[in-house]
Structure formats: structure tokens, C-alpha cells
Amino acid sequence: MEFKGSVFIKLLLLLHFFSVLCASQDFDFFYFVQQWPGSYCDTQKSCCYPTKGKPAADFGIHGLWPNYNDGKYPSNCDPNNPFDPSGISDLTSSLESNWPTLACPSGDGIEFWTHEWDIHGTCSESVLKQHDYFEAALNLKQKANLLQALTSAGIQADGQSYSLSEIKGAIEGAIGFTPFIECNVDSSGNSQLYQVYLCVNTSGSDFIECPVFPRGKCGSDIEFPSF
């Protein structure tokens, strides 16, 4: 019995080792997604400004999403570790500016950040704890100044149409990596620049070339609405 017991303990330790190993390798890369508020609001659904007022006319963070190389992604990985606003109190002001909510009814951002942490952030907690996760997203936004990249290339948020290749080229030229551009449809049914996806390594620190792009496509010419 003593021999069997020691074997059993060794098996448990081995299983624990592999569970830790799997936890540290539970995704392949991140999508870092920013959205243009003018396109979020210029739809039939419209939008509501945050309780602190209209955000700046700049791209806002939508999320930092763990993904697999086959295009699938994990979600809701740790219901026992819910979002805790007090854990990011030092980041709240920056999150309000750079990760604002536009959903209706108006909110302070807590519901949005809770959603992103619970669904996506918990799937990266083997690498990034809650504070690290949100701080990583804020740092990535500083590295990827999309509005500056576009305006420097003569692409203005003026309601005019620009070619998809122009937009992708401007972002790739400024950041050094190929973006994925997502479009949505305005209240008149026109295709418009909505979200920009960039890929990030598993530490959440640096951009990489995307192993796979999301599904979906834009037309050859898309509007860049004002906000």
C-alpha cells in the first residue's frame, strides 16, 4: 500500500505540473483592438456618451483578446476571479480616457471593463494579472497611435472615403505590422472604418505579425466619419 500511495502522489504531482504548464500556454497571441467612436455612434443603434461626457475624438480601446493560431479563442476562463475595480484604481482615470464606454445607457466604464476582464482577461491571467492586463492595454495604445498614423498619411476623420489599402498602409508604415481593418455600416448603409486589430505577443508587451486574421472584410473604399 505504501508503494502504491507514493506512486499515486507522484502521479498527482505530475498532473499538477502539466496543468501549470498548460495554464502558462493556454493561448498563442493577443488581438489588441481599438475602435473609432465616430463609427460606433454613426449606426442605426447609435451610442451614449460616458457619464463623464463625450470622449476625445480618438481611437479607444475595445479589448485585449487572447487567441489561438487556428482562429479560435478561449473565453470566461476563471469565474472565480471576477473583475475588481479597486485593483485598478490607479488606472481608472487613464481607462476613462483611453478605454471609454459608448454603450447605452451611459455608464462610467466599469461594466465595459468588467465584461472585457471576465470574458477575455481571465484567459490571460497565467501571464497577466488584472492590473497588469489593463496596464498592458494602455501601454499598447500609447505604442500604436492610430489617429496620428492616419492623419500623418493625409487620412482625416472628415466623413470622406479612403481606400482600404491607404488605411492599412498608413498604419503598417507607422507601427511596422500589418493591421486587420473591420468595417461597420453607418445609418445610411455605407461602409465605414470601425475597428483596427493588431497582434501582440503572449506577454502583452510587443506587436507581432498576426498568425491569423479575423473573418470579415471591408469594401475597397470606406468612410472615416467625424466624431
N, C-alpha and C positions, 0 to 999 in steps of 0.2 A: 504493500500500500504506500509506503514511504517513497519508493521509486516512482510509482505512478503519480503520486502527488507532486513530486519535483518536476516530472515531465509536463504535467498539467500547468504548473506555474510558469515553466519556460514557454509553453505554447501561448499562455495569456500575455506574457511579456513580448513575445514575437508578434502577436496580433496587435498589441498596443503600438509597437514600433511601426508596423505597417500602416496602422490607422493615422499616426502622426505624420508619416511620410506622405500618405495620400492627402492629408489635410494641407500639407505645405505645397502640394502640386495639384490643387483642385481647379485650376483654370490656367489658360495659356497666355492671355493678354487682356488688356482693358480696351474698351471703346471709351474715349473721352468725348462727350457730346455737348456741343454748345448750340443754342438756338437763338434765332433772330426774333426779338419781341414783336417787331412790326408784322412779321408773317404769322406769328402765333395769334395776334389780335385781329389781323385782317382776314378773318374767315367768317363764315356764317355763324359759327359758335361764339365768336368774339372773345373778349377776355375781361378780367377785372384787375385793376392795379392793386399792388400790395397795400396794406393798411397804412404804411408809411409814405405812400404816394407813388407817382409814376417813376419807374426805374429810368436810368440813363439810357440813351439811345446807343446801346452796345450789346454785343452778344452776351447772353447769360448762360451759365452752366445748366445743363439738363441733368447730366449724371456721369458717373464713372462706373462703367459696367464690365464686370468680369465676363470673359467669353472663352469659348473653345475654338480650336483651329478648324473644326468641322462646321462652324457656323452656329452651333447650339450654345446655350448659356445656362449656367446654374441660377437658381433664384430661391429666395426665402430659406437661406441655409442654416440660420440659427435663431429660431423663435424664442430661445431662452436669453437672447441678448438684444432686447429692444432698444430703440433709439432713446438716448438720454440727453436732453437739451443742456443740462448742467455740465455735461462733459465737454461741450464745445463753446462754453460761454465766452471765452476769449476770442472766438472766431465769428460770433454772431453778427457783428457789425459788417464784417467783410462778406459774410454769406448773404446778408440782406442786399448788399450792393452787387455782388457778382453771381449770386445764385437765387435770384428773386422768383417768387411765385407769381404767376399770371392767371391762375385758375380762379373760377368763381365758386362761391363768394370770395371777397377779398380776405386775405389772410396775412399772417406775419412770417410765413415761410416754414414754420415748424411742421405742418402737415406734409409739405412737399419733401423736406429733408428726412422726415420720418419714413415716408414711402421709399425714398431712394436708399436709405440705410437698410431698412428691413428687407427689401427685395434684392438689392444689389450689394450693398456694403457688407452685409453679413457673410457673403460668399468670398470676401477677400480678407476676412479678419485673421486668417492664418499668417497674413503678411502685414496688413494694416488694421490696427485697432480703430475704434470710431473716430477719435480725434485725428489720428494720422490720415484716415481716409478723406475726411473733409479738407484737411490741410493740404493733402496731395492734390486734390482737385483745384483748390485755389492757386497753388503754385503752378499747375499746368496751364491755367488760364492766363497767368502772367507770362508764361513762355510762349503761348500761342495767342498773340494779339490779332485776332481775325479781322477786326474792323480796320486796324492800321494796315494790315496786309492788303486788304481790298482797296481802301482809299488811296494807298500809295500807287496802286496799279490803275487808278482812274475809275474805279468801280464805286459809285456812290449810292447810298440808300436814298434814292430820289424817285423811286417808282418806275424807273426806266428798265428796259430789258437788256440783259447782257448774256453773252454766250456762256454755256456751261464750261467750255474749255477755258475761257478767260478767267472765270472764277476759280476753277481748280488750279490753273496755272499760277494765279496770283498767290494763293495760299501755299502751294507747294514751293514756290520760289522764295517765300518769306520764312517758311518753317522747315523746309527741307524734306518733307514727307508728303506722300500722296493722300489727299483727303477723300472722303466719300461725302457727296452732297445729297442731302434729302430735300425734296420739294413738298410743298403742300399747295392747296388751291385757295385763292382769295375769294372774296364774296361774289366776284363776277365770274369765277370759274377759271381764272388764269393761273398758270403755274408760277410759283414764286420760291425764292431761296428761303428755306426753313431751318434746316439743321446741318451742322458740319461735324462729321465724325473723324477723329484722329485716333490712331492706335498707340498704345502705351505699354511698356514692359511690365512684368508682373510685380515689380517693386513700386509701380506708380510714379516713377521719377522721370522717365525719359520717353520721348516719342520714338516709334519704330515704324517700319513699313507694315501695313496691315496684312496679316496672313490670309484674311478673307474679308470681303466687304459684305455689308448687309444687303438684303434683297431690295429691289425697288430702283427706279431711275427717274431722272428729270428729262424734260424736253431739251432740245438743243439751245433754246433761248428761254431765260427765266427772268422774272421781275425781282428787283431788290427794293421792296417797299420802304417808305419812310416810317418813322416811329415818333 
